[in-house]
């Protein structure tokens, strides 16, 4: 299918990216592949299957002379992505936890590098951006509907031992939809809300339909009770408003940001004045940050190697708790702990390159650029409070779609935009795009 319809590759990858069927592998068992116990979610098997099929199709197209199959990625994102992935792989040489590092590379880093290369070399006809938006919002609406059903029946589908205790001892019931964690569920709904907000702001969707989708997605998000998702939602709402509004709206956005910073500082100060433990107020997040900071201070240059942060935090804390309780849930800190300041610099380079890439896409197609920018910003902000920016395939889908759209020749001018990305947009397109009001959205990360 992907040989005849290569433009379907981004759609297939997007559809498969969130899915983790409850399948486990046990070579020592009677059956090597079985359903996981208690409905525990497994690996990203649908995504791996789609990537394998897409890679074979891409190789077939390249061998048969399809020039679009081998077009280069924009250097603005190709260089930082390659540098970060190479350094993360190299860190396995000095990694403290070899098994965890190999698992992270095998199941996330390398497949997502392949994802970026494949999606960025897919064709992007005129219907592709709208199809991607519809699919993304449709998936989010499906997740929200399942979440609302779980809220009504008070029954979770998949393994979530931490929620079984909290849901049984609190007045509210947190749902996970088709995921294993409320925050992951909330992240996907925020991404869908961001696309709808962009479509409404640019009048690309009927007001009634857009409002109905927002109500559904917000209702589903509410029952996740995910604070990190709420913060990400506020961030993209302000960013979309600032990118699409007039000068007055931008001033209001800046005022809202200032008020938010003051309220946050006041809240932290009030906790200190009352003498309450910050760890309790932040649901143990502050303690995780302190534990990870110790790892950074111990090996600040190159870190403890990929996958080693949780175990290193546990070793330095000297507390008798299971290793998963030491995951930092803060992507920049995790990168600094595992790859040191060198890896953190590469991570920042990747963020800046991604932002510049999406600004360039926005100059060609405002709706697509703003939608990708909203998704990129949501993923970044969410990962400040919950890990998974680099381990989320949607991060690489966003970069791949942006890179592919930027290098695919447009029918209007026939220019194949190559490796110089932000500077490669034609002067005519730059002039038509007007002021770079949306630059703040992609630069938010």
N, C-alpha and C positions, 0 to 999 in steps of 0.2 A: 504494500500500500504506500509506504513512504518513498518508494522509487518512483511511482507514478504521481504521487501527491506529496511532494516534499514540503509544501507549505503547511501541511497538517502536522508536521513534527512539533512545532511549539505548542499546538493545541493538545497533542497527545502527552507531551511532557507536563504541561500545566495540569491536565486532568489527573495524571498519575502521581504528581508530586506529593499531595497530602496523604495518600493512602498507605496504610501499614497493616495489611491483613494479619489476623492472629494465627500465624503459622510459625512453628519452631522446627529446628533441625537437630536431630539426635542420631548420629551415625551408629551409636551402640544399641539403639532400640530396635524393636521388631520392624518398624517403618522409619526410614530416614527422615521423612517429612510428615509431620502430624500437626493437628490443631494445638495451639498453645494452651496450657492449663489455665483455668479460670478466666479465659478470654484475654490473656495478656497479649498486647500488640507486638508484632514482629518487625522485620526489616522493611525497607522501602522496595519490596519485590516488584510491584507493578512499575515503578519508575525504572528499576534496573532493566526490566524486560523491554520497556519502550526505548531506553537509551541503547540497548544492544541492537534492536531492530533498526533504529535510526542511524546508528554507526555503520551498520552493514549497507544500508541504503545510500548513505553519504559516500562510502567507499565505491560502491557501484557507479554512482553518478560521476565521481571523480575519474574513475578508470575509463568511462565512456565519453569523456571530453566535455562534461558540463563545467564551464568556467565558474559559474556561480557557486559550485560546490567547494571550491578551494579559494575563495576570496579571503583576503587577510582580515583579521580583526582590527578594529581601531586601536592604535598604539596607546591611546590614553587609558584604556582599560586592560589591554593585553599585557603590557609590561608589568604593571603592579600585580595583576592576578598571577602571572607566571612567577614573579619574584616571591610573592607570599607563599604560593604552593610549593615552590622549590625549597624555600627556607624551612617551611613546616616539615617537609619530607626529610630534609637534611638533619633536622633536630632529633630524628630517631637515633642518630649515632650516639648522642649523649643523653638520651631519654632515660629517666629513672624507671618508668613503667613501659617496657617494650611491648607487652601484650596489648595494653590499652592504646598505645600509639599506633601499632599496626592495625588494630580494629578501626580506629578513627580514620586512618588513611584509606583503608580498604573499602569501608562502607560509606564514607562521606567525602573526604577531600578529593580522591581520584575520580570517583563517579561524577562529582560536581564539576571538576575541571573538564571532563568529557562533555558534560551537559552544556557548559558555556561554549565550548568549541562547536558543538553540533547545532545548538539553537542559533548561534550567531551566523552560521553558514546556511541557514534555511531561507528560502524565498519569502518575501513579505509583500504579497500583492495588496491592493487597496482594501480588500475586505478583511485582511488579517487583524488589524487593530480592533475593529469592532467585534470580530469573532472572539478574540482573546478576552475582551472586556465582558462580553456576555457569558462566556464560560466561567470566568473568575467570579462574577457576581452570582451566577447560577449555583456554583459550588458553595459559596458562602451562604446563600439562601437555603440550600439543602442542609448544611450543617446547623443553621439556626433553627430550622424546622425540627430536626432531630433533637436539638437541645431543649426546645420548648416541650416536646413530647416527654423527654426525661424529667423536666421540671414538673410536669403535670402528673406523671406516674411515680415520680421519686424512685426511679430505677436506672442505674447505669448499665451500659452495654459491655464495657471492657474493664479490664483489671485496673483498679485504682485503690490500693490498700490505704494510702494516706487519707483518701476522701471517705472511706467507709467509717473511719473513726470520727472525723470531723462532722460529717453529715449526720451521724447518729447522736452527736452531742451538741448540736447548735440548732438555732431556730430556722436557719436558712439551709437550702439544699443546693450545692454546687454541681453543675452538670459538665459533662465532657464531650457530648455529642459522639462523633466517630473517632475521638482521640482518647489518649490516656491521661490527659492533664487539662484542667480548665484554662490555664494560661495559653497553651497551644491552640485550643479551641478559640479562645478570645482573639488570639493573633490573627487567625484566618478571617474572623468576622470583621476585624478592623480593616484588613486589606480590602474586603468587599465594600465596606462603607466608604473607604477612600476613593474607590473607583466611581461609586455612585455620586459622591460629593463633587468630583471633578466633572462628571457628565451633567449634573444639574447646574454647576457654575458656568459651564460653557454652552448650556442649553442643547445638549446632545441627546437628551432623554425627556420624555413627557413628564411634566411636573407631578401629575398624579401617580404615574408608575414609579418615579424616583422616590416620592414621599412614602409610598407603600413599601418599597424595598427598604428604605431607611427604618421604618417602624419595625419591620420583621427582623432586620439585622440587629437593631438596637435591643429589641426584646430578647433575642437570643443571647446577645452579649451581656445583658443585665444578669442573667442567671448563672453566668460563669463566675461572677464576683471576682474578676481578675483585675487587680489594681494596676498591674503593668499594662494591661490592654487598655484600660481607661486613660492612662497617661499617654499612651501612643495615639489614642483616638483624639484627645485634646490637641496633641501636637500637629497631627495632619489636618485637623479642622482649621486651626489657626493658620497653618501653612497654605492651605488651599484658598482660604479667605484672603490672605495677604497676596498671593500670587495672581488672583483673578479680580480682586477688588480695586477700587480707586484709591486715591491718596488718603481719603478719610478712613476707609476701611483698614488700610495699612497702619495708620496711626492708632486706630483702635486695637489692632492686633498687637502692636508694640506695647501699648498700655496694658493689655491683658497679660502679656508675657511678664511685664514688670510687676504687676499685681501678683501673679502666680509665684514669682521668685520671692517676693516679700512674704507671702502667706506661708510658703514652704519654710523659709528661714525662721519665721515666727513660730511655726509649729515645732520645729526642732528645738528652738530656744525654750519653748514652754515645757517640753519633755525634760530638758536639762534642769529647769527651775523646779519642777515638781519632784525631781529626783527619781523619775520612773526609768526603768531599764530600757534603753533604746532597742535592745535585741527583741524584747517582747512586743514593742510597738511596731517593729518592722518585720514581724513573723520570722525572726532568726536571720534575716538578710544582712543586717549590720554585722553580726558575728561572722558570717561567711566572708564578708568583705575584709574584716580584720584578719581572718585566717589566711586569705589569699594574699593580702598585703605583706604578711610575714614571708611568704614564698618569694614574692618579688624582691624584698630586701635581701634575702639570702643569696639569690643568684640573679642580679639585675640585668646582666648583659645579654645572655643567651637563654636564660630560663632553665627549667627542669626538663624540657623536651615535650613534644606533643603528647597529650593525653595524661600528663603526670600531675596536673594541678590538684585534683581531689586528694590523692594519696599523700602528696607533699604537704597539703594543708593539714591533713589528719596527723601526720608525723610531727609537725611543728606545734600543733595545738596540745598534744598529749592528752586528748580527751577520748574516752572510750565510747565512740559512736561509730556507726557504719560509714563506710566511705562515701556513699551517695549524699550524706548529710553535709559534706564539705564541698560540694560543687558550688562555685562562686556565684552563679546566676548573674554574672556581669561580664559580658563579652570582652570589653577592653582589659579588664583585670585578668581574665583568664588568659588572654593573649600575652599580656606582660609577664604572667607567672610562667607560662609554658615556653614562650619564645623570647622572653626578655625585651629590653628596650629596642633591640634591633627588629624583632618581630612586630612590636607595637608600631614602630615607624612604618613598616611595610603595610600594616593594617590601615593606618591613617592614609597612606598613599593610595591604597585600594579604594577607600571611601571618597577621597578627593577625585580620583579618576572616574569612579562611578557617577559622582555628582556632575562632573564636567560632561560626561557622556550623555546624561539625561537632559542637561541644558541644551546640548546640541540637537537632540531628538525633538525637544520642545520647539525649537526654531523651525523644524520641518513640519511637524504635526503637533500642534499644541495639546490636543486631547490625549494623545498617546504619551507625550513627554510628561505632562502633568500627572497622568495616571501612574506611570512608572515611577515618577518622583515621589508621589504620595506613598506608594508601596515601599520604596526604598527607605524613605524617612520613617515609616511605621515600623519596619523591620529593625532599623537601627535603634530607635527609641525603645522599642519593646525589649531589645537585647541588652539594654542598660540595666534592666531589672530582672531579666529572665534570659538564661543562656540560649544560644541557638542562632545567632546571626550568620555565622559561617557554616553551621551545620544544617541550616534550613535550605532545602533546594530552591525555594522561591526567591531567595536572594540572588542566586545564580541564574534563575529564569529571567528576573528583571534585567540583569546585566546582559544576558544573552539576547533578549528581545531588543534591547536598546542598541546593542552593537550590530545585530543583524539588520535592523531597520535603517540604521545610519549608513551602512555600506551597500544596501540593496539599491540598484538604479531605479530612480523614479521615472514614471512615464512622462512627467511634465517637462523635464529638462534633459533626461537621458544621461545624467552624470552619475558615474559609479563613485560613490564617496568612499575613499579608502582609509588608510591608516592614520590620517592626521585628525580624525574626528572633529572636535569642536571647531577647528579652523577650516574644515573641509566643506561646510555648508556654503552654497553659492552666494555671492553678494546679493543677488536679487532676492533670495529667500531671507537673508538677514534683514534686508530693508523692509520686506513685507511683514516680518515678525514684530516690528515695533520695539518698544522698550522691553528690556529683559526683566519684566516684572516677576516672571516665574523662576528666575534664577535662584531666588531665596528658597524655593521649595526643594530643589535638588541639592542646594548647598547646605540645607539644614543638617545633613549628616556630617 
